[in-house]
Amino acid sequence: MTKKIKNIMGVGLSLFTLGQMSNVMAHVSFENDLYSGFSDSPVAYGAADVWEVTCSGGSDRLVLSVLDTESGRSKVSALAYKDKKAANTIDSRGGNSTASPFVRVNAGDGIYTIIVTQSLPGINYYILEYHCETSTGTHTTTSQVPEFPLQDQ
């Protein structure tokens, strides 16, 4: 098994175990890619995946982190936005099991847009972790449809 697959499996198992131990209802995306700078790329530079997540049930905020699963010089960042409020987080050390710091966008119930980008052209892989919660940190209903980005580059 390659080192990358082992790292991804280890991260997934760690996130699953953490979720089970703390009874957290966090949502973790499948591993996704950002792809730019090649002749068959959708863009020459600045690939961006766009997601939508809906918070409901008395949510105060969306909480978000990104894990860059590809080691290399490019960094992966995730920006969440709703109702003129935004927050950005960057995984500055790709290829390890440590995700970016969690950020919060305090904009209540509704649809949040998440944009994931990379700092340099090439191929990069990432995993998002996100959930909705009340002002006291209690998890609320979080739904993300479709299962993949609305824009996938």
KEKE-3310 file (N, C-alpha, C; in steps of 0.2 Angstrom, whole numbers, plus 5000, padded with zeros to 4 digits):
npx = (5004:5003:5012:5004:4991:4990:4992:4980:4970:4974:4971:4957:4953:4957:4949:4936:4937:4938:4926:4917:4921:4919:4906:4902:4894:4901:4904:4913:4921:4923:4939:4945:4950:4960:4964:4975:4984:4988:4988:4976:4968:4954:4956:4970:4977:4974:4963:4947:4936:4919:4907:4891:4883:4870:4864:4853:4839:4841:4854:4869:4881:4893:4906:4922:4936:4951:4960:4975:4980:4990:5008:5019:5023:5012:4998:4983:4967:4952:4937:4923:4907:4893:4879:4887:4897:4912:4925:4942:4953:4969:4978:4994:5004:5004:5001:5002:4994:4988:4976:4970:4967:4951:4938:4925:4910:4898:4883:4870:4855:4854:4860:4877:4891:4906:4922:4936:4953:4969:4986:4996:4998:4994:4992:4982:4976:4962:4953:4938:4931:4917:4904:4888:4883:4876:4876:4882:4889:4883:4879:4870:4858:4865:4867:4873:4872:4874:4884:4896:4907:4899:4905:4919:4935)
npy = (4994:5011:5025:5037:5032:5025:5036:5043:5033:5032:5045:5046:5035:5040:5052:5046:5038:5048:5055:5045:5043:5056:5058:5067:5075:5077:5081:5073:5075:5065:5061:5074:5082:5095:5102:5109:5119:5109:5102:5096:5101:5110:5123:5135:5140:5142:5133:5129:5122:5122:5121:5118:5119:5116:5123:5120:5120:5129:5133:5142:5144:5139:5127:5124:5115:5110:5097:5095:5082:5080:5080:5093:5108:5117:5124:5121:5129:5134:5143:5149:5156:5166:5177:5190:5187:5179:5167:5160:5146:5138:5124:5123:5113:5102:5084:5078:5072:5082:5094:5110:5124:5125:5136:5148:5153:5164:5165:5160:5149:5142:5142:5139:5144:5135:5137:5129:5131:5130:5135:5135:5130:5113:5097:5093:5086:5085:5085:5089:5094:5098:5106:5111:5121:5127:5143:5139:5128:5116:5103:5105:5101:5097:5097:5092:5093:5091:5076:5079:5092:5107:5114:5107:5107)
npz = (5000:4996:5003:5003:5003:5015:5024:5021:5025:5038:5043:5040:5049:5061:5062:5062:5073:5083:5081:5086:5099:5105:5102:5092:5078:5066:5049:5036:5021:5006:4999:4988:4973:4967:4952:4941:4928:4918:4902:4900:4910:4918:4921:4919:4930:4947:4952:4958:4970:4973:4986:4994:5009:5020:5035:5049:5061:5071:5070:5074:5068:5055:5056:5051:5043:5034:5026:5019:5009:5001:5000:4996:4987:4986:4994:5002:5004:5012:5011:5019:5017:5020:5019:5019:5028:5031:5033:5032:5031:5031:5027:5030:5030:5020:5017:5029:5044:5051:5051:5045:5056:5064:5058:5060:5054:5058:5055:5056:5052:5036:5019:5016:5007:5002:4997:4990:4987:4979:4981:4971:4954:4948:4954:4968:4983:4995:5010:5017:5033:5042:5051:5058:5071:5087:5097:5108:5105:5103:5092:5077:5064:5049:5032:5016:5000:4983:4985:4981:4975:4969:4959:4951:4950)
capx = (5000:5007:5012:4998:4984:4991:4991:4973:4967:4975:4967:4950:4952:4957:4943:4930:4937:4937:4919:4914:4923:4916:4899:4902:4891:4905:4904:4919:4920:4928:4945:4944:4956:4961:4968:4976:4991:4990:4984:4969:4965:4949:4959:4977:4979:4968:4958:4943:4930:4913:4902:4886:4881:4865:4863:4846:4838:4843:4861:4872:4887:4896:4913:4925:4943:4953:4966:4978:4983:4996:5013:5022:5024:5005:4994:4975:4963:4945:4934:4916:4904:4886:4877:4892:4902:4917:4931:4946:4958:4974:4982:5000:5009:5001:5004:5002:4988:4986:4972:4970:4963:4944:4936:4918:4906:4892:4878:4864:4853:4854:4865:4884:4896:4913:4927:4942:4958:4976:4991:5000:4995:4996:4986:4982:4970:4960:4947:4934:4927:4913:4897:4884:4882:4873:4881:4885:4893:4879:4879:4863:4857:4870:4866:4877:4869:4876:4889:4902:4907:4895:4910:4924:4941)
capy = (5000:5017:5030:5042:5029:5024:5042:5044:5029:5034:5051:5044:5031:5045:5056:5042:5036:5054:5056:5040:5044:5062:5058:5072:5073:5081:5078:5073:5074:5060:5065:5077:5085:5102:5101:5115:5119:5104:5103:5094:5104:5114:5130:5135:5142:5144:5128:5130:5118:5125:5117:5121:5116:5119:5122:5121:5117:5133:5134:5149:5145:5133:5126:5121:5114:5107:5093:5094:5076:5079:5084:5097:5116:5120:5124:5121:5133:5133:5149:5148:5162:5167:5183:5195:5185:5174:5165:5156:5142:5135:5119:5125:5108:5096:5077:5074:5070:5088:5098:5117:5126:5126:5142:5148:5158:5165:5167:5157:5144:5143:5139:5142:5142:5134:5137:5126:5132:5129:5141:5135:5125:5106:5092:5093:5082:5088:5082:5094:5093:5103:5104:5117:5121:5133:5147:5135:5122:5110:5101:5105:5098:5099:5093:5094:5090:5084:5073:5081:5099:5110:5116:5103:5108)
capz = (5000:4996:5009:5003:5005:5022:5027:5021:5029:5045:5045:5041:5055:5067:5062:5063:5080:5087:5081:5090:5106:5108:5100:5088:5072:5061:5042:5033:5014:5002:4996:4982:4970:4963:4946:4936:4925:4913:4895:4900:4916:4917:4921:4919:4936:4952:4952:4964:4971:4976:4989:4998:5015:5024:5042:5051:5067:5076:5070:5075:5064:5052:5058:5045:5043:5028:5027:5013:5010:4996:5001:4991:4989:4985:5000:5001:5009:5012:5013:5020:5016:5020:5022:5020:5033:5029:5036:5028:5034:5027:5029:5028:5030:5017:5017:5036:5047:5054:5047:5046:5061:5063:5058:5061:5051:5062:5050:5057:5048:5029:5015:5017:5002:5004:4991:4991:4982:4980:4980:4965:4949:4949:4957:4975:4986:5001:5014:5022:5039:5043:5055:5060:5079:5091:5100:5114:5103:5102:5085:5074:5057:5044:5026:5011:4994:4982:4989:4978:4974:4963:4954:4953:4945)
cpx = (5004:5007:5006:4992:4985:4989:4983:4969:4968:4971:4960:4948:4952:4951:4937:4931:4936:4929:4915:4915:4920:4909:4897:4899:4894:4904:4911:4918:4925:4934:4943:4950:4955:4966:4969:4983:4993:4986:4977:4965:4959:4951:4967:4980:4973:4962:4954:4937:4925:4908:4897:4884:4876:4864:4856:4845:4841:4851:4863:4877:4888:4903:4916:4933:4944:4959:4969:4982:4989:5002:5016:5022:5017:5002:4987:4972:4956:4942:4926:4913:4896:4884:4882:4897:4906:4922:4935:4951:4962:4977:4989:5005:5005:5005:5004:4995:4985:4982:4973:4966:4956:4943:4928:4915:4899:4887:4871:4862:4853:4859:4872:4888:4903:4917:4933:4947:4965:4981:4995:4997:4998:4990:4987:4976:4969:4954:4944:4931:4923:4906:4894:4883:4878:4878:4885:4889:4890:4878:4871:4863:4861:4869:4870:4875:4871:4882:4896:4902:4902:4899:4916:4930:4947)
cpy = (5006:5021:5034:5038:5027:5030:5044:5040:5030:5040:5049:5040:5036:5049:5052:5040:5043:5056:5051:5041:5051:5063:5064:5070:5078:5077:5079:5071:5068:5065:5068:5080:5092:5101:5106:5115:5114:5105:5101:5097:5109:5122:5129:5136:5143:5139:5130:5125:5122:5120:5121:5116:5119:5118:5124:5119:5122:5134:5141:5150:5138:5133:5122:5120:5110:5103:5092:5087:5075:5083:5088:5104:5119:5119:5124:5125:5132:5140:5147:5155:5162:5174:5189:5193:5179:5173:5160:5152:5139:5130:5120:5120:5102:5090:5074:5073:5076:5093:5105:5118:5127:5134:5142:5154:5159:5169:5164:5151:5146:5140:5143:5139:5141:5134:5135:5128:5130:5135:5141:5130:5118:5102:5092:5089:5085:5084:5088:5091:5099:5101:5111:5116:5128:5137:5144:5129:5116:5109:5102:5101:5101:5094:5096:5090:5094:5082:5075:5089:5101:5112:5111:5104:5104)
cpz = (5000:5002:5009:5005:5012:5026:5027:5025:5036:5047:5045:5047:5061:5067:5064:5071:5085:5087:5085:5097:5109:5106:5096:5081:5066:5054:5039:5025:5011:5000:4990:4979:4967:4958:4941:4933:4920:4907:4896:4906:4914:4917:4921:4925:4941:4952:4959:4964:4975:4979:4992:5003:5018:5031:5044:5058:5073:5076:5071:5070:5060:5054:5053:5046:5036:5029:5020:5013:5005:4999:4995:4992:4989:4992:4998:5006:5007:5015:5013:5020:5016:5023:5024:5026:5030:5033:5032:5033:5029:5030:5026:5028:5027:5018:5024:5038:5051:5050:5049:5053:5059:5063:5058:5057:5054:5058:5051:5052:5041:5025:5015:5010:5004:4997:4993:4986:4984:4978:4974:4960:4950:4951:4965:4978:4993:5004:5018:5028:5041:5047:5057:5068:5081:5094:5106:5112:5102:5094:5083:5067:5052:5038:5020:5005:4988:4986:4986:4976:4968:4958:4956:4948:4947)
residu = (MET:THR:LYS:LYS:ILE:LYS:ASN:ILE:MET:GLY:VAL:GLY:LEU:SER:LEU:PHE:THR:LEU:GLY:GLN:MET:SER:ASN:VAL:MET:ALA:HIS:VAL:SER:PHE:GLU:ASN:ASP:LEU:TYR:SER:GLY:PHE:SER:ASP:SER:PRO:VAL:ALA:TYR:GLY:ALA:ALA:ASP:VAL:TRP:GLU:VAL:THR:CYS:SER:GLY:GLY:SER:ASP:ARG:LEU:VAL:LEU:SER:VAL:LEU:ASP:THR:GLU:SER:GLY:ARG:SER:LYS:VAL:SER:ALA:LEU:ALA:TYR:LYS:ASP:LYS:LYS:ALA:ALA:ASN:THR:ILE:ASP:SER:ARG:GLY:GLY:ASN:SER:THR:ALA:SER:PRO:PHE:VAL:ARG:VAL:ASN:ALA:GLY:ASP:GLY:ILE:TYR:THR:ILE:ILE:VAL:THR:GLN:SER:LEU:PRO:GLY:ILE:ASN:TYR:TYR:ILE:LEU:GLU:TYR:HIS:CYS:GLU:THR:SER:THR:GLY:THR:HIS:THR:THR:THR:SER:GLN:VAL:PRO:GLU:PHE:PRO:LEU:GLN:ASP:GLN)
# end
